[in-house]
Amino acid sequence: MSPRSTNAISRSRPEEAPACAWDDLPVSILQRLASENVRTPADWLALSRPRRAGIFGITPIMRRTIDAAAKASAEQSA
């Protein structure tokens, strides 16, 4: 038997964040984004990847959640 369990392997690779609506994001995150002039899903999607990563206080997990919310909102409006 392998010393690594399959559970440990699956945790080492982050999965896609569950999609939620842009308006369902935490208010504190929406305020943080607004302070960076990111007020809509389109604003977020227009940012470069390094710029998204450089917004203070946005963790990698939250960045994936915001990505999913922005993409879901963009698909709904299309």
C-alpha positions, 0 to 999 in steps of 0.5 A: 500500500502506498504511504500517501492516501488518495485523500492527501493527493486530492487535497494537493490539487485545488478544485474549481471553486463552486460557482456563485453569483457576483452579488452573493460574494461576501460584502467585505470582498465586494468592498475590497474590490470596489476600493480597487475600482472593480465593481462588476464581473466584467471589471474583474475579468478585464484584469490581468492574472497578476493584477488579480493576484495583487489585490491586497487581502484576496486569497488564492481560494477567494480569487478562484471563487471570484473568478467563478462568480464573474464567469457565471455572471457573464454567462447569465448576461450573455 
